[in-house]
Amino acid sequence: MSIVRHESGSRMSQVVVHGGLVHVSGQVGRDGTEVGPQTRAALAEIDRLLALAGTDKSRILSATIWLADIADFAAMNAVWDAWVDPANPPARATGESRLAKPIYRVEIMVVAALP
């Protein structure tokens, strides 16, 4: 089985496709300092990367979400709920974690299936 990598650098790839699965690296929100705009930006980037790999959010199998402050859970969920395909919600876990930079409020990683 081949492994296809998209948008690779020396440290990581943004997307890795293998065995019918698309692994999207953790995407952070770079818009503003509030969790809502950051979540929207991260999800928009996930949409872009899934399309690059030949799939879309309706085929997401699992999502892992890290919040810098779990108090942002409801605000993040408001954006997530408006974005996620309601007919195909993935398995999901959310936790609190210190993120790579203090300005980041949210990081989201997904695994999706190819069509």
Phi, psi and omega per residue, in radians:
M1 nan 2.396 3.140
S2 -1.454 2.756 3.026
I3 -2.078 2.210 3.125
V4 -1.996 2.271 3.137
R5 -2.053 2.398 3.114
H6 -2.074 2.502 3.078
E7 0.895 1.000 -3.108
S8 -1.589 2.537 3.002
G9 -2.206 -2.957 -3.125
S10 -1.245 -0.396 -3.083
R11 -1.724 -0.630 -3.010
M12 -2.846 2.912 3.005
S13 -1.932 2.532 3.082
Q14 -1.267 -0.547 -3.129
V15 -2.454 2.388 3.002
V16 -2.245 2.241 -3.140
V17 -1.981 2.212 -3.138
H18 -2.781 2.381 3.030
G19 1.022 0.606 3.126
G20 1.389 0.098 3.139
L21 -2.019 2.560 3.096
V22 -2.018 2.056 3.124
H23 -1.804 2.034 3.121
V24 -1.809 2.211 -3.125
S25 -1.130 2.894 3.141
G26 -1.028 2.194 3.139
Q27 -1.891 2.283 -3.138
V28 -1.857 2.719 3.066
G29 -1.508 2.194 -3.120
R30 -1.869 0.122 -3.101
D31 -1.719 1.947 3.060
G32 1.211 -2.869 -3.095
T33 -2.073 -0.009 -3.138
E34 -1.709 2.640 -3.063
V35 -1.173 -0.570 -3.117
G36 -1.068 -1.022 3.102
P37 -1.070 -0.621 3.120
Q38 -1.163 -0.683 3.113
T39 -1.135 -0.789 3.102
R40 -1.002 -0.762 -3.128
A41 -1.144 -0.753 3.134
A42 -1.106 -0.742 -3.140
L43 -1.189 -0.626 3.065
A44 -1.098 -0.702 3.101
E45 -1.178 -0.656 3.063
I46 -1.092 -0.760 3.065
D47 -0.971 -0.804 -3.118
R48 -1.098 -0.788 -3.101
L49 -1.215 -0.660 3.066
L50 -1.087 -0.747 3.107
A51 -1.090 -0.711 3.092
L52 -0.998 -0.643 -3.133
A53 -1.482 -0.148 3.102
G54 1.643 0.452 3.119
T55 -2.479 -2.964 -3.130
D56 -2.676 3.094 -3.036
K57 -1.107 -0.366 3.113
S58 -1.193 -0.223 -3.091
R59 -1.924 0.213 3.089
I60 -1.213 2.252 3.123
L61 -1.595 -0.715 -3.119
S62 -2.594 2.676 3.097
A63 -2.399 2.446 3.031
T64 -2.117 2.217 -3.089
I65 -2.141 2.273 3.052
W66 -1.985 2.324 3.064
L67 -1.986 2.403 3.081
A68 -1.145 -0.510 3.131
D69 -2.459 2.035 -3.094
I70 -1.077 -0.276 3.056
A71 -1.115 -0.299 3.101
D72 -1.479 0.072 -3.056
F73 -0.968 -0.852 -3.102
A74 -1.149 -0.728 -3.137
A75 -1.163 -0.703 3.081
M76 -1.129 -0.764 -3.139
N77 -1.077 -0.591 3.114
A78 -1.054 -0.721 3.119
V79 -1.282 -0.785 3.125
W80 -0.988 -0.834 -3.077
D81 -1.088 -0.573 3.099
A82 -1.303 -0.397 -3.068
W83 -1.675 -0.736 -2.993
V84 -1.103 2.555 3.081
D85 -1.262 1.935 -3.043
P86 -1.146 -0.360 3.107
A87 -1.441 -0.258 -3.063
N88 -2.442 0.988 -3.134
P89 -1.216 2.400 -3.141
P90 -1.418 2.922 2.882
A91 -1.155 2.531 -3.046
R92 -2.609 2.529 3.011
A93 -2.274 2.499 3.101
T94 -2.332 2.374 3.119
G95 -2.560 2.973 3.103
E96 -1.704 2.357 -3.133
S97 -2.721 2.609 2.991
R98 -1.247 2.209 -3.106
L99 -1.645 3.028 -2.985
A100 -1.054 -0.585 3.117
K101 -2.307 2.512 -3.094
P102 -1.037 -0.447 -3.129
I103 -1.277 -0.401 -3.124
Y104 -1.275 2.306 3.116
R105 -1.831 -0.386 -3.038
V106 -2.613 2.547 2.996
E107 -2.419 2.356 -3.067
I108 -2.274 2.298 3.095
M109 -2.173 2.421 -3.125
V110 -2.330 2.749 2.971
V111 -2.188 2.248 -3.116
A112 -2.239 2.823 3.070
A113 -1.679 2.590 2.985
L114 -1.351 2.700 3.079
P115 -1.125 nan nan
